[in-house]
Amino acid sequence: MAASDYDALPRVAANHQPLTPLLFLERTAEVFPGHVAVIHGALRRSYAELRMRCVKLAHALHKRGLGRGDTVAALLPNTPAMLECHYGVPMAGCVLNTINTRLDAATIAYILDHGEAKILIVDREFIPVLRAALVQCANKPTIIEVNDSEAPSEDTIGGQDYEALLSEGSEEFAWPLPRDEWDAIALNYTSGTTGKPKGVVYHHRGAQLLAIGNVLSAGMGRHPVYLWTLPMFHCNGWCFPWTITAMAGTHVCLRAVRGPIMWSLIAEHGVTHMCGAPIVMGTLLATPEAEKRALPGSVTFVVAGAPPPEAVLAAMRAAGFAVLHVYGLTEVYGPAVTNEWHAEWDNAPAAEQAKLMARQGVRYVPLEGLDVMDPATMQPVAADGVAMGEVMFRGNVVMKGYLKDKAATDAAFAGGWFHSGDLAVKYPDGYIQLRDRSKDIIISGGENISSIEVEDALYKHPAVALAAVVAQPDEKWGEVPCAFVELRAGMSATEAEIIAHCRTILAGFKAPKRILFQELPKTSTGKIQKHVLRSGIRA
C-alpha cells in the first residue's frame, strides 16, 4: 500500500473537529443535567443551570459585537461568576483574561492596556483597586459588576450588574466552535517579577488536553467534588474549571483560603480533590485541632509551586491527605509534570517516601517532551541525580507564545524547546527534581548552592513555619546564603540555634550565614516573593 493511498483520505467535518474544553459542559449538561455543578454558600446550581447561564453570557457578549480575538477580562475570586466566565467568554469566541486579584493598580492598568480588554467583569470587593487602575490606563473597558451574595458590597464604579448582562442573552444561542483549535482561549499574565508581566496565550487544543491530563494524573473518577482553594485566575485554575466539568463533578467555590472553612467544606460536601501551593497545606495543618473536621474519605491534594518541604509532605500524608506533587509554569497551562507514585514505594520508610514524593516527576500524558538539558549545548544532562541543567518542555500543552512579544517568544522557544528557567537534576529512573530557579542559585566561592536544599534543611527545624533563602553579597565569597524565617505560633528560636541546626544537615559552606525573622512576602497563590527579599537585602 502506498502512503499516498492513506494520504488521499480527506480531513472533513465528519472526521475532524477542533479540540476544545467547551464541549465538556455541553456533554455533562446533557448527560447529568440535574447533578449539582456549583456550590457557593447556600447556592446550589445544576449542570443544566450552569450551561444555561454560560450560553446566556456568550450571547450577551455576542450581541454587543464581541467575537473572535476580543479580550474579556475578569477580576474575580473563586465564585460562580468566575466559573461561568471560563465557558461563556470563549463560547462567544472571545479570549478570557483572568487577572490576579492581589495585583496593584499600576499592574492591573498595564494588563488592561496590553491585553486590550473590551469588557471587564469585576467583583465589587475589588472596585477600589480597579478605580485606581482605570485612572492609569488608556484603555477604558466596559465594566460589569458582580455583587456576590457571599460578600455583598455597596461600592460601585457605575458598571452594569452581571445578572443584568446575563438577562440580555438567550440560552438558545447557537454558540460557535472555534474556527481552529489553535485559536486563543485564554490570556494569562506572568507575575512580572522582573520588568513588565508577559501575556501568555493558551489555545483551545492545549486547554482541552491539559484538562484531560489532570483527570489522568489525579486518578479522577466520575463526580469528583472539588474545593476551589487554587485561584481560578492562576493558569485558569490549572485548567480544573474544565477538568471537573468533564467528569461531571461539583465545584465548591471559596472566596478566601482559611483553615477552618476549608476543613468545614471538605467534611460537609465530601470533597475528593483540591489543589494549591505548599502554603495551603501549611494552612490546613496549622488549623487548631478543635476547628478541624474528620475527613470524609481520601482527599487528593494536588500541590505545586515551590517544591514542598519533605517535612510538610510527610505531615500531610499523616493527616490523611493523598498528596500528588505536580510541577509546571504559566507557559505550560499549569501542571505538566507529575510525580507518578509506584506501589512498591509504599513499603519504604516514611522519610524515604517523603524524599521520593518531593521529586517533581515525569511528563503529563499530553506533554510530548520533557528533559533536563544544558542550555548551551541543548544536550540532556546525565541522569545521575547530580548533574544540573535547565528543565525544558515540548508539546501541545506549551503556550502559543507571549502576546505582542516576538523576541521573548523566540528566546523561550530557542532550539525547538520551551526554556523554563528552572534548574533540576534527572535521576536514573527519569524523574526530575528541581534544584532552583536559574536566578536563585547562590554562587559562593565558585560553588553552586541550591536555595531549595538550604530551605529543606530549615524546614526540618521544629520552630520554622516558612523559610526562604536568597543570595547575600559578600566581599570574600561573592555570595552567601541568607535565610528569612517565619516561626510557628508560640515557638521561638535564635539565629545561632537555626544556623547550628542547618550545619548538622548541610555542608558548612551551604549553611545560611544570616537569619532574618519576619513575615515573608507572598503572591496570591502562596509563592514566596524572593525578589522582594533580594531587593531588601541589597538596598
C-alpha positions in Angstrom: 0.0 0.0 0.0 1.4 3.4 -1.0 1.5 6.2 1.5 -0.4 8.3 -1.0 -3.4 6.0 -0.6 -3.6 6.8 3.1 -2.9 10.5 2.4 -5.8 10.6 -0.1 -8.3 10.1 2.7 -9.6 13.7 3.4 -9.9 15.7 6.6 -13.6 16.7 6.6 -16.2 17.9 9.1 -17.3 14.3 9.8 -13.9 13.1 11.0 -12.2 16.3 12.2 -13.4 18.9 14.7 -11.3 21.4 16.7 -10.5 20.2 20.2 -12.0 22.5 22.8 -12.8 22.1 26.5 -16.1 24.0 26.0 -17.8 20.8 24.8 -17.2 19.2 28.2 -20.0 21.5 29.5 -22.4 20.6 26.7 -21.9 16.8 27.3 -22.2 17.0 31.0 -25.3 19.2 30.9 -26.9 16.7 28.5 -25.9 13.5 30.4 -26.2 14.8 34.0 -28.5 17.9 33.8 -29.7 17.6 37.4 -26.3 16.9 39.0 -25.0 19.7 41.3 -22.4 21.6 39.4 -21.8 24.5 41.7 -21.9 25.0 45.5 -21.4 28.5 46.9 -22.6 29.2 50.4 -26.3 28.4 50.3 -26.4 28.4 46.5 -26.7 25.2 44.5 -26.8 25.1 40.7 -27.3 22.1 38.5 -25.4 21.5 35.3 -28.4 22.4 33.3 -28.5 25.8 35.1 -24.7 26.3 34.7 -24.9 25.6 31.0 -27.8 28.0 30.5 -26.0 30.8 32.3 -22.8 30.3 30.3 -24.6 30.3 27.0 -26.6 33.5 28.0 -23.3 35.2 28.9 -21.9 34.2 25.5 -24.9 35.5 23.7 -24.9 38.8 25.6 -21.3 39.3 24.6 -22.1 38.4 21.0 -24.9 40.9 20.9 -22.5 43.6 22.0 -20.4 42.9 19.0 -17.7 40.9 20.6 -16.2 37.9 19.0 -13.1 36.1 17.8 -9.9 37.6 19.3 -11.7 40.1 21.6 -10.4 40.1 25.1 -12.8 39.9 28.1 -11.0 40.4 31.4 -12.2 39.1 34.8 -11.1 40.4 38.2 -12.9 37.9 40.3 -12.4 35.5 43.2 -13.4 31.8 43.1 -17.1 32.4 42.7 -19.8 31.0 40.3 -19.3 34.1 38.0 -15.6 33.2 37.5 -16.5 29.6 36.6 -19.1 30.9 34.1 -16.5 33.2 32.5 -14.4 30.1 31.7 -17.2 28.9 29.4 -19.3 31.9 28.4 -16.4 34.1 27.3 -14.8 31.6 24.9 -18.3 30.4 23.8 -18.6 33.9 22.3 -15.3 33.4 20.5 -13.6 35.8 22.9 -10.3 35.3 24.9 -10.6 35.2 28.7 -8.1 37.2 30.6 -8.3 36.4 34.3 -6.4 39.0 36.4 -4.7 38.3 39.7 -6.9 39.9 42.4 -3.9 40.8 44.5 -2.1 42.9 41.9 -1.5 46.6 42.4 -3.4 49.2 40.4 -0.5 50.0 38.1 0.0 46.4 37.1 -3.8 46.0 36.5 -3.7 49.1 34.4 -0.8 47.7 32.3 -2.7 44.4 31.8 -5.9 46.2 30.7 -3.9 48.2 28.2 -1.7 45.4 26.9 -4.5 42.9 26.6 -6.9 45.5 25.2 -9.9 44.2 27.2 -13.2 45.3 25.7 -15.1 44.2 28.8 -14.0 43.8 32.4 -16.1 41.7 34.8 -15.2 42.6 38.4 -16.3 41.6 41.9 -17.3 44.6 43.9 -14.7 43.7 46.5 -12.0 44.8 44.0 -13.7 48.1 43.0 -11.2 50.2 45.0 -8.1 48.9 43.2 -9.9 48.9 39.8 -10.9 52.5 40.4 -7.2 53.4 40.8 -6.2 51.3 37.8 -8.7 52.9 35.5 -7.2 56.3 36.2 -3.8 55.0 35.0 -4.8 53.1 31.8 -5.6 54.4 28.4 -8.0 51.5 27.6 -11.5 52.0 29.1 -13.3 48.7 29.0 -17.0 48.4 29.7 -17.4 47.5 33.4 -19.7 44.7 34.6 -20.0 44.3 38.3 -20.7 41.1 40.3 -22.3 41.7 43.7 -21.6 38.3 45.2 -24.1 37.0 47.7 -21.3 35.7 50.0 -19.7 39.2 50.2 -22.2 41.9 49.2 -20.9 45.4 48.8 -22.4 48.8 48.3 -19.3 50.0 46.5 -19.7 50.6 42.8 -18.0 52.2 39.9 -21.2 52.6 37.9 -20.9 49.4 35.9 -23.7 47.2 34.7 -24.8 44.4 37.1 -23.6 41.0 36.0 -27.1 39.4 36.3 -28.5 42.2 34.1 -25.9 41.3 31.5 -26.9 37.7 31.5 -30.5 38.7 31.1 -29.6 40.2 27.7 -28.6 36.7 26.4 -30.6 33.7 25.3 -30.0 30.1 26.3 -30.9 29.2 22.7 -27.8 30.9 21.3 -26.0 28.6 18.9 -22.5 29.5 20.0 -19.8 28.8 17.5 -17.0 26.3 17.9 -13.5 27.8 17.4 -12.6 28.0 13.8 -9.4 26.2 14.7 -8.2 24.5 17.9 -5.2 26.8 17.7 -7.5 29.8 18.4 -6.7 31.6 21.6 -8.9 30.7 24.6 -7.2 32.5 27.4 -4.6 35.1 28.2 -2.6 34.8 31.4 0.0 37.3 32.7 3.1 36.1 34.4 4.0 37.5 37.8 6.3 40.1 36.3 9.0 39.8 39.0 11.4 41.3 36.5 10.1 44.0 34.3 6.5 44.1 32.9 4.4 40.9 33.1 4.3 38.9 29.9 1.0 37.8 28.4 0.9 34.0 28.0 -1.6 32.9 25.3 -3.4 29.5 25.6 -5.2 27.7 22.7 -8.3 25.5 22.8 -6.3 22.4 22.0 -3.9 22.8 24.8 -6.6 23.6 27.3 -8.6 20.5 26.4 -5.5 18.2 26.5 -4.2 19.6 29.9 -7.7 19.3 31.4 -7.7 15.6 30.4 -4.2 15.3 31.7 -5.4 16.4 35.1 -8.1 13.7 35.1 -5.4 11.0 34.4 -2.8 12.3 36.8 -5.2 12.8 39.7 -6.8 9.4 39.2 -10.2 11.2 39.0 -13.4 9.2 38.6 -16.9 10.2 37.9 -18.5 13.0 40.0 -15.5 14.3 41.9 -16.1 17.1 44.5 -13.5 19.8 44.0 -12.8 22.6 46.6 -11.6 25.8 44.9 -8.5 26.5 47.1 -6.5 27.3 44.0 -7.2 30.8 42.4 -9.0 30.4 39.1 -7.0 33.4 37.8 -3.8 31.4 38.1 -3.2 29.5 34.8 -7.0 29.3 34.6 -7.0 27.3 37.8 -4.6 24.9 36.2 -7.4 24.1 33.7 -9.5 22.5 36.5 -12.6 24.6 35.6 -12.7 22.4 32.5 -11.4 19.2 34.2 -14.1 19.0 36.9 -16.9 19.7 34.4 -15.6 17.0 32.1 -16.0 14.5 34.9 -19.5 15.8 35.9 -18.0 17.0 39.2 -19.1 19.5 41.7 -17.3 22.9 42.0 -17.3 24.0 45.6 -16.5 27.7 45.5 -14.3 29.5 48.0 -13.7 33.3 48.1 -10.7 33.1 50.5 -8.5 30.4 51.8 -8.9 29.9 55.6 -8.1 26.8 57.6 -11.4 26.3 59.5 -13.6 26.9 56.4 -11.6 24.5 54.3 -12.0 21.7 56.9 -15.7 22.5 57.2 -16.4 22.4 53.5 -14.3 19.2 53.0 -16.4 17.5 55.6 -19.8 18.9 54.7 -19.6 18.3 50.9 -17.4 15.2 50.8 -14.6 16.9 49.0 -12.4 14.5 47.0 -9.9 16.8 45.3 -8.2 20.2 45.9 -5.2 22.0 44.6 -2.7 24.6 45.9 0.7 25.7 46.8 2.5 24.3 49.8 1.3 27.3 51.9 -2.3 26.0 51.5 -1.1 22.7 53.0 0.5 24.6 55.8 -2.7 26.5 56.5 -4.6 23.2 56.7 -2.0 21.7 59.1 -1.8 24.8 61.2 -5.6 24.9 61.9 -6.3 24.4 65.6 -7.3 20.8 66.4 -10.7 22.0 67.7 -11.5 23.5 64.3 -10.5 20.5 62.2 -13.1 18.0 61.0 -12.8 14.4 60.2 -12.0 13.8 56.5 -14.9 12.2 54.6 -12.6 9.8 52.9 -9.5 10.0 50.8 -8.8 13.6 49.7 -6.3 14.1 46.9 -4.3 17.3 47.3 -2.5 18.3 44.1 0.4 20.5 45.1 2.7 22.7 43.0 4.5 25.9 43.2 7.7 25.9 45.3 8.8 22.4 45.9 7.1 21.3 49.2 9.5 20.6 52.1 9.8 16.9 52.8 8.5 17.5 56.4 5.3 19.1 55.1 4.7 16.3 52.6 5.0 13.8 55.4 2.7 15.7 57.7 0.0 15.9 55.0 0.1 12.2 54.5 -0.1 11.6 58.2 -3.2 13.8 58.3 -4.9 11.6 55.8 -4.4 13.5 52.5 -3.2 11.8 49.4 -0.6 14.2 48.1 0.0 14.4 44.4 3.1 16.5 43.6 3.0 18.3 40.2 5.1 20.9 38.6 4.6 23.4 35.7 4.5 27.0 34.8 2.1 29.5 33.4 3.6 28.8 30.0 2.6 25.1 30.1 -1.1 25.7 31.3 -0.1 25.0 34.9 0.9 21.4 35.8 2.6 19.4 33.1 4.9 17.2 35.2 3.6 14.7 37.8 5.2 12.5 40.5 3.8 9.1 39.4 3.8 7.0 42.5 4.9 3.4 42.4 3.2 0.9 44.6 6.5 -0.6 45.9 7.4 2.8 47.3 4.6 2.3 49.9 7.0 -0.1 51.6 9.8 2.4 52.0 10.4 4.1 55.4 8.4 7.3 55.9 11.4 9.6 55.4 12.3 7.8 52.2 8.7 8.1 50.9 8.8 11.9 51.6 12.1 12.2 49.6 10.5 10.3 46.7 7.4 12.5 46.9 9.5 15.7 46.9 10.6 14.9 43.3 8.6 16.7 40.6 8.5 13.5 38.4 7.8 12.8 34.8 5.8 14.3 32.0 2.0 14.5 31.9 0.3 12.2 29.4 -0.5 15.0 27.0 3.0 16.5 27.1 5.2 15.2 24.3 8.7 16.2 25.6 10.3 16.8 29.0 14.0 16.8 29.7 16.8 18.4 31.7 19.3 19.9 29.3 22.4 22.0 29.1 21.0 25.3 27.6 24.4 26.0 25.9 24.6 22.7 24.0 20.9 21.6 24.1 22.0 18.2 25.1 20.4 16.2 28.0 22.4 16.1 31.2 23.5 12.8 32.8 20.6 11.0 34.6 22.7 10.7 37.8 20.8 12.9 40.2 23.7 15.2 40.4 24.3 16.9 37.0 22.2 20.1 36.9 20.6 21.6 33.8 17.5 23.5 32.7 14.1 22.0 32.6 12.7 22.1 29.0 9.3 21.2 27.6 7.9 20.5 24.1 4.4 19.6 23.0 0.8 20.6 22.7 0.4 21.9 26.2 3.0 24.6 25.7 1.7 28.1 25.2 1.2 29.7 21.8 3.7 32.4 22.9 3.9 35.8 24.6 1.3 38.3 23.3 2.9 41.1 21.3 6.5 40.0 22.3 8.2 38.1 19.4 11.6 38.5 20.9 10.6 36.9 24.2 8.7 34.2 22.4 11.7 33.4 20.1 14.0 33.2 23.1 11.7 31.0 25.1 11.4 28.5 22.2 15.1 28.6 21.1 16.3 25.2 19.8 12.8 23.8 19.5 12.1 23.6 23.2 10.5 25.8 25.8 13.1 27.0 28.2 11.6 27.1 31.7 14.4 28.9 33.6 14.2 26.2 36.3 17.3 24.2 37.2 16.9 20.5 38.0 18.6 17.1 38.1 17.4 13.9 36.5 17.5 10.5 38.2 18.3 7.2 36.6 14.5 6.4 36.6 13.9 9.5 34.5 12.2 11.5 37.3 13.3 15.1 37.6 13.8 17.2 40.7 14.1 21.0 40.9 17.2 22.4 42.4 16.4 26.1 41.9 15.4 28.9 39.5 18.4 29.9 37.5 18.2 33.3 39.1 18.0 31.8 42.6 21.2 29.7 42.6 23.7 31.1 45.1 27.3 31.0 43.8 29.6 31.1 46.8 33.4 31.0 46.3 32.7 29.3 42.9 30.4 26.7 44.4 26.8 26.4 43.5 24.4 26.3 46.4 20.8 25.4 45.9 18.5 27.6 47.9 15.9 24.8 47.9 18.3 22.5 49.6 19.0 25.0 52.3 15.3 25.7 52.7 14.6 22.0 53.2 17.1 21.9 56.0 15.5 24.9 57.6 12.0 23.3 57.5 13.4 20.4 59.5 13.7 22.7 62.5 10.5 22.3 64.6 10.1 26.1 65.1 10.2 27.0 61.4 6.9 27.6 59.7 8.1 29.2 56.5 11.6 29.8 55.1 13.2 31.4 52.0 16.9 31.6 51.1 18.4 34.2 48.9 21.9 35.3 48.0 23.5 38.0 50.1 26.5 39.9 48.7 29.8 39.0 50.5 33.2 40.6 50.0 35.1 37.4 50.4 32.8 34.7 48.9 30.9 36.8 46.4 27.6 35.5 47.7 26.5 33.6 50.8 23.1 32.2 51.8 20.8 34.5 53.8 17.6 33.0 55.3 14.3 34.6 56.0 12.3 32.7 58.5 8.7 32.8 59.9 8.4 31.0 63.2 5.5 28.9 64.2 3.0 30.5 66.6 4.1 30.1 70.2 7.6 28.9 69.3 10.9 30.6 69.4 14.4 30.1 68.1 17.6 32.2 67.8 19.7 32.8 64.8 22.6 30.8 66.3 20.3 27.8 67.0 18.9 27.7 63.5 22.4 28.0 61.9 23.7 25.3 64.1 20.7 23.1 63.1 21.5 23.6 59.4 25.1 22.7 60.0 24.0 19.2 61.2 22.4 18.6 57.8 24.4 20.6 55.3 28.0 21.2 54.4 29.3 24.2 56.3 29.5 26.4 53.2 25.9 25.8 52.4 24.5 26.8 55.8 23.0 30.2 56.0 25.3 32.9 57.3 22.4 35.1 58.4 18.9 34.5 59.7 16.2 37.3 59.5 13.0 36.7 61.3 9.9 38.2 59.6 6.7 37.6 57.8 7.5 36.5 54.3 6.0 38.3 51.3 3.8 36.0 49.2 1.9 36.1 45.9 -1.8 35.3 45.9 -1.0 31.7 45.1 1.3 31.3 48.1 4.6 31.6 46.4 7.2 33.4 48.4 8.4 36.5 46.6 12.1 36.1 46.7 12.6 39.2 44.5 11.2 41.3 47.4 13.6 39.7 49.8 16.5 40.2 47.5 15.8 43.8 46.9 15.6 44.4 50.7 18.9 42.7 51.3 20.7 44.8 48.6 19.1 48.1 49.4 
